[in-house]
């Protein structure tokens, strides 16, 4: 939704909870590499801090930040929570999909070295795990466990979750009823956010793939 949200986001009406979903800032990773549980630091911590400060200025009040315990998400969440002036708690269940033996490799390297398993994963990713890693279904199960823990609080509070492209899209899909294909079709860029209003009658997607420094990426799809 281009052009929306140029100022701070007001609180949801009638005490409805709001949930911000924030992808971590860029990690120090090789281009096109599979990075799941590979625990890489942020590529540019000072820039990440500034980016999160800008985001916090437009988020309004937030009661609590939850984050993946992987360092790229943890550090991003630390900057965001500091800017918001609210506490931070870590949840291992918010980690990215585990790529197992494929961690740190590019898709081209995987296809060349492990062609048969690569083909099985690409055609059956919902139920087929990566070697010594996870399937989409396994990721969705552990993200659902975190949401079951947080959902009662989220319905009456203003929360932010800082995690990864995979886990955040799965979380949004659980709340909004997206199919796995719909989940995977939605881009969420590093340092960008989504916002869901948690009306118990019908949760609503307000923003997606958004940061206030962007001109054309405030989307609701």
C-alpha positions in Angstrom: 0.0 0.0 0.0 2.3 2.7 -1.3 2.4 6.0 0.6 0.6 4.8 3.8 2.0 5.1 7.2 4.3 8.1 6.9 3.8 8.9 10.6 3.6 6.8 13.8 1.1 4.0 13.7 -1.8 4.6 16.2 -2.9 2.0 18.6 -5.5 -0.4 17.4 -9.1 0.6 18.2 -11.0 -0.8 21.2 -8.0 -2.4 22.9 -7.4 -4.9 20.1 -3.9 -6.4 20.2 -1.3 -5.6 17.6 1.5 -7.8 16.5 4.6 -6.5 14.6 6.7 -9.0 12.7 10.2 -7.8 12.1 12.8 -9.6 10.0 16.4 -9.3 11.3 18.8 -7.0 9.6 21.2 -8.4 7.0 23.6 -11.1 8.2 27.2 -11.5 7.2 26.6 -14.3 4.8 27.8 -15.3 1.4 25.5 -14.3 -1.5 22.6 -16.7 -2.1 23.7 -19.0 0.7 21.3 -21.1 2.8 21.4 -19.6 6.3 19.0 -21.2 8.8 20.5 -22.2 12.1 24.0 -21.1 11.0 24.6 -18.4 13.6 26.1 -15.5 11.7 26.5 -12.0 13.0 25.0 -8.9 11.5 26.8 -7.5 8.5 26.6 -3.8 9.6 25.6 -3.5 13.3 25.7 0.3 13.4 23.5 0.6 10.3 21.2 -2.0 11.8 20.8 0.0 15.0 20.0 3.1 13.1 17.5 1.2 10.9 15.7 -0.2 14.0 15.6 3.2 15.6 13.8 4.6 12.6 11.4 1.7 12.6 10.7 2.1 16.3 9.7 5.8 15.8 6.8 4.6 13.6 5.6 1.7 15.6 3.9 3.4 18.5 3.7 1.8 21.9 5.0 -1.8 22.2 4.8 -3.7 25.4 7.2 -6.6 24.7 9.6 -7.8 22.1 10.1 -11.5 21.5 12.9 -12.8 19.3 14.7 -15.8 17.9 17.8 -16.7 19.9 20.1 -16.7 16.8 22.5 -13.8 17.0 21.3 -11.9 13.8 17.8 -11.8 15.2 18.8 -11.3 18.9 21.0 -8.3 18.0 18.4 -6.7 15.8 15.8 -7.2 18.6 18.2 -5.7 21.1 18.4 -2.5 19.1 14.6 -2.4 18.5 13.7 -3.1 22.1 16.2 -0.4 23.3 14.6 2.1 20.9 11.1 1.2 22.0 12.0 1.1 25.7 10.5 -2.3 26.3 11.7 -5.7 27.5 13.0 -8.5 25.3 12.6 -12.2 25.6 14.1 -14.9 23.4 12.3 -18.0 22.0 14.3 -20.8 20.3 11.1 -21.8 18.5 11.3 -18.7 16.4 14.5 -19.8 14.6 14.7 -20.0 10.9 14.2 -23.4 9.1 17.2 -25.6 9.7 19.0 -26.4 6.5 21.1 -29.1 8.2 24.0 -30.3 6.1 23.2 -27.6 3.5 23.9 -24.7 5.9 26.2 -22.1 4.3 26.0 -23.6 0.8 24.4 -21.9 -2.2 21.5 -23.5 -4.0 23.8 -24.0 -7.0 26.3 -25.8 -4.8 23.6 -28.0 -3.3 22.2 -28.9 -6.6 25.6 -29.9 -8.0 26.7 -31.9 -4.9 23.4 -33.4 -3.8 21.2 -33.5 -6.8 18.7 -36.2 -5.8 18.0 -34.9 -2.3 17.8 -31.3 -3.8 15.2 -32.5 -6.3 13.1 -34.3 -3.6 13.2 -31.2 -1.3 12.3 -28.7 -4.1 9.3 -30.8 -5.1 8.2 -31.9 -1.6 9.4 -29.1 0.7 6.3 -29.1 2.8 7.0 -32.6 4.3 10.5 -33.3 3.1 13.3 -32.2 5.5 16.7 -31.0 4.4 19.5 -33.5 5.2 19.8 -33.5 9.0 17.5 -30.4 9.0 13.8 -29.6 8.9 10.8 -29.6 6.6 8.4 -26.7 6.3 5.9 -28.8 8.4 8.5 -29.1 11.2 9.1 -25.3 11.2 5.4 -24.7 11.3 4.9 -27.0 14.2 7.5 -25.3 16.4 6.3 -21.8 15.4 2.8 -22.8 16.3 4.0 -23.9 19.7 5.4 -20.4 20.3 2.2 -18.8 19.1 0.1 -21.0 21.4 2.3 -19.6 24.3 2.0 -15.9 23.2 -1.5 -15.7 21.7 -3.4 -14.9 24.8 -1.0 -12.0 25.6 -1.0 -10.8 22.0 -4.8 -10.4 22.0 -4.6 -7.7 24.7 -1.1 -6.2 24.2 1.1 -4.6 21.6 3.9 -7.1 20.8 6.8 -7.3 18.3 8.5 -10.5 17.2 11.9 -10.3 15.6 12.9 -13.4 13.7 13.5 -14.7 10.2 11.9 -14.7 6.8 10.7 -18.3 7.2 9.5 -18.3 10.8 7.8 -14.9 10.5 5.9 -15.8 7.3 4.8 -19.0 8.9 3.6 -17.1 12.0 1.6 -14.7 9.8 0.1 -17.6 7.9 -1.0 -19.3 11.1 -2.8 -16.2 12.3 -4.3 -15.1 8.9 -5.0 -18.6 7.5 -2.6 -18.6 4.6 -1.8 -21.8 2.8 1.9 -22.9 2.7 2.2 -21.7 -0.9 0.8 -18.3 0.1 3.2 -18.2 3.0 6.2 -18.8 0.8 5.0 -16.4 -1.9 5.3 -13.4 0.4 8.6 -11.6 0.5 9.8 -10.1 3.8 13.1 -8.2 3.3 15.8 -7.9 6.0 15.0 -5.1 8.4 11.3 -4.9 7.2 8.1 -5.4 9.1 4.6 -6.6 8.9 1.7 -5.5 11.2 -1.3 -7.6 12.1 -4.3 -6.3 14.1 -5.5 -9.2 16.3 -9.3 -8.7 16.3 -10.6 -12.0 17.7 -13.4 -11.9 15.1 -11.0 -11.6 12.2 -7.3 -10.7 12.3 -6.3 -8.2 9.7 -3.0 -7.6 7.9 -2.3 -3.9 8.0 1.2 -3.7 6.6 3.7 -6.1 5.0 7.3 -5.8 3.9 7.4 -2.3 5.2 10.0 0.2 6.6 9.4 3.9 6.9 12.6 4.7 4.9 11.1 2.9 1.9 8.9 4.8 -0.6 7.2 1.9 -2.4 7.3 -1.2 -0.2 4.5 -0.6 2.2 2.3 -3.4 1.0 -0.9 -5.1 2.1 -1.5 -8.2 -0.1 
